[in-house]
Amino acid sequence: MKQATSMAMEAPGAAAGQARGLGLRPAGALLLWGLAGLADQAADAAPNLRSSAAWQVAGLACMLLSLLGCALGLWRIAGQLEDRRRGQAGLALKAAIVVLGIAAAGGVMFRHLGEQALEMGRIALGDDPLAAVQVQLDANGQVLRLHGLLGAGSAERVHRALQMAPSVRLVRLDSAGGRVFEAQLIANEIRRYALDTYAEGLCASACTMLLLAGRGRGAAEDARIGFHRPQFAGIDDEQVSDAHALLRSYRDAGLGADFLARVRATRSDAMWYPARSELRRQRVLTH
């Protein structure tokens, strides 16, 4: 600040021009961050996972461009300080600070956002490594079975099946989880048709969102119903917000604070299988 004040006193006209010239760069960075926020909102409101992934990639691109713009702005400032001071030692120190700052911020962002961009990019291009869930309608037309992971396109399969079989009353679940976005859409379909849900085999992670969406909820005696905190590409799961859709769905279902705390304490690479008595006490199972 003292250096900036000194320069302004020495050449007020030049300093004012410099300030106006640099004023566009922060505005541009803020605009890019704003666009990233709008892209994030569009991703949440997207009708399917592929569209959501495309919006997320666009938002990440805006964030990275904003970082690049800030880096270039800092470098120009360092060059202007060199012109003013003509001090090589001072310039070297300022350049080192700028470079280290950019490297630190850029390294963190690229490590986290880069992994997200790669995963979301694959999904946006229709190359989700997780397969879509298998959907099977029983002969009587009243039971819909969902088996396998909840990859991109799972919700569309369920939507089409329910449209073709309006007499479905029960959804049987056997899934280790998958994409939370797809689970949200399927859960909405289950609530829309007021269907019952039944866990057979394994129902874990995002699959529990489907189970909890049922009007009546049951499970086979040997069923395993598993919970853990959500995982997000490029981010340590300890840093995932409580506003994450998976945790929010548990709160909306009325699960107790102690139960939610246990979920939060279970890493995404582990699984907690509550006792059947606990599942009934929390109304995860209603019968």
N, C-alpha and C positions, 0 to 999 in steps of 0.2 A: 504494500500500500504506500509506503514512504517513497519507493522508487517511482510509482505511478504519479504521486503528487508532485515530486520533483520534476518529472518530465512535463507535466501539465504546466508548471510554473515557467519552465524554460521555453516552451513553444506551445502556447495555448491553442493556437489555430490548428497546428499539426496534430496535437493530442486529440482535439475534438474530432478531426477527420478520422483519425485512427479508431476512436471509440465508435464512430458511426459505422466504419467499415467492419469492425468486429461484431457490431450489434446484430448483424444478420445471422452470424454463425450460431450464437445461442438460440436465436429464434428458430433457426432451421432444425437444431437439435431437439428443441421442445416440440416442434411440429412432428418430427419423426417419432418421438416418444408418444405423442398424442395419437398418431396413426397406429402405433403398435397397440395402444390400449383399445382403439376401435376394432382392430383386427381380432383382439382377444375376445371382445364382446361378440363379434360376428361368429367366432369359432364356437362359443358356447351356444349360440342360437342356431347353428347350422343344422340342416335336416338329417345329415348322416355324417359318419366319422370321416369319410374321405374329404368332404367339403370342409369339415372342421379342421382337419389336418392341413389343408391348403391355406386356410386363414391363419393358422398358427405359424406356418412357414413364412407367410407374408409379414406377420408381426415380428418374428425373430429377425427377418431381414431389415426391417425398420430400426430395430434396436441396434443391430450391428453397424448399420450405416450411421446412426447417431453417434456411436462410439468412435467410428472412423473420423467423422466430422470434428468431434471434440479433440481428437488426437492431432489432426492437421491444424486446428486453431491454436493449440498449445505450442506446436512447433513454430508457427508463424510468430507467435508472441516472443518465443525465445530468440528468433532471428531479429526481431525489432529491438530487443534488449541489447543484442550484440551491436547493432548499428548505433545505438545511443551511447553505450558505455565503452565500446572498443576494448573490452577487457576479455582476453581469451580465457583466463582462469574462471572468471565469473560465468562466461558463456558455457564453458565445459561443465560447471556445476549445475547450471540451469538445464542444460541439455540432458545431463545424467538423470536429474529429477524427473524431467518430462518423459524420457525413455523408460525409466524404471516404473513410473506411474502408469504409463500406457501398457507396458508389458504385464504388470500385475493385474490391472483391471481387465485387459484383453484376455489374459490367460484364464482368469476365472470365468469370464463370460463365454469364451469359446469352448472351454472344457464342459461347462454346463449346457449352454445353448447349442453348441455344436452337436452334441449327442441328441438333443431334442429335435434339431433341424433334420438330422439324418433319419431318425425314426419317423417323424411326421412327413418328411419328404417321400419316403417309401410308401407310406399309407396313401398320401395324396396321389401318387402315381399308380395306385391300385396294387401295390406289392406288400401287403401286410404279412409279416412273418407268421402271424397267428391265423390259423384257419377259421372260417366261419363255423358257427355251431351247426350240428346236424339236427334236423327237425323231422320228427316222425309222428304221424297221426295214427292212433289206434283204429282198429277196424270199426268200432262202434261210433267213431267220430267225436267222442266226448273227452278224450285224453290226448294231450299233446306232449310228446317227450322231447326234451332238449338235452343233447349229449355232446360233450366236447367243449373246446375253448370258445370264448366269445370274441372272435376276431371281427374285422371290418366286414360289414354286410350281414351280420347275424340278426340284427333287428329287422332288416328288410325281409329276411326269410321268415321270421316269426310273424311279421305283419301280414305277409301274403298267406301264410298258413291259416291264420285266424280269420282272414277275410273269406277264404275258401271253405272254412269249417266253422260256421257260426254257432254250432251246437257244443263246442268245446267248453268244458266246465272245470277241467283240472290240468295243470301244467306240472309234469314230473321233471325233476332237475337232476342232472348228473354232470357236473362241470367243475373244473378247478379254477374257474374265473376267466379273466381276460380283460378286454377293454371296458373301462368304466363307462365311457360314453355310450357304447352299445348296450351295456347293462341298464343304464338309465332309460334308454328308449324302450327296451323290452319290458322293464318294470312299469313304464307308463302304459304299455299295451295291456299288461296283466290287470292293472288297476282300472283301465278303461272298460274292459269286459267283465270286471268283478269276478275274476277267476280265483280258484283255490290253487295253492302250490304244495308240492310234496317233494322232499329231498330223498333221493334214493342213491346209494353209493356215496359219492362225494359232492358236496356243495360248499365251495370255499371261495374266499376273496370276493370278487365282484358278483359271483353267483348268489351270494347272500342277499344282494339287493333285490334279486328276482324273488327269492324266497319270502322276504319281508313284504313284498308288494302284494302277496296273496291275501284274499279276504279271509280264508281259513288256511292254516299252515300246519303241515304234518311232516313226519319223517319216518323212514324205515328204521327198525331197531338197530341195524348195523350201519346206518348212515353216519357219515362224518361231516359235521358242519363247522367250517373253519373261518377264523377271523384273523386279520393282521392289519397293520397300518398300510396305507396306499404307497405305491411306488410310482415315481415319475422319472422318466429318462433324464439323466444328467444331474439330478438333484438327490442328495442324501435324504433318505426317507424321514430322518429326524427333522428336516427342515420343511416338510410338506405341511401346508396350512391346515388348520382345523376346518377351514371353509371348503376343503376338498370334497367333491361330490360323494365319495364313498362314506366319509365320516359324517357328512351332512345328512345322508340318507339314514344313517343309524340314529342320529339325534331325532330326525323327523319321525322315525318309527317308535320313538319313546323309550329307547334303551337307556338304562340307568347310568349315572355318572361313574360308578365303580366299574361297570361293564365296559364303558367307553375308555376309561383309563387303562384297563387291561388290553384293550385293542391297540391303543396308542403305544403301549409298552412292548408290543410284539412286532419285531422287525419285519419288513416286507419279505425277507428271505426265510422267515420262519412262519409257523402257523399255530394258533391257539384253538383247541377244540374244547369248548365248554361242555360240562356235564349236561346230560339231558334235563336234569332237574333245574339247572341254571337257565337253560334255554326256555323252559316252560315258565319259570319265574319272571323272566324278562319279556315273555310273550313273543319270543322269536317263534316258538311253536305254540299253537293254540289247541292242539289235540294230539 
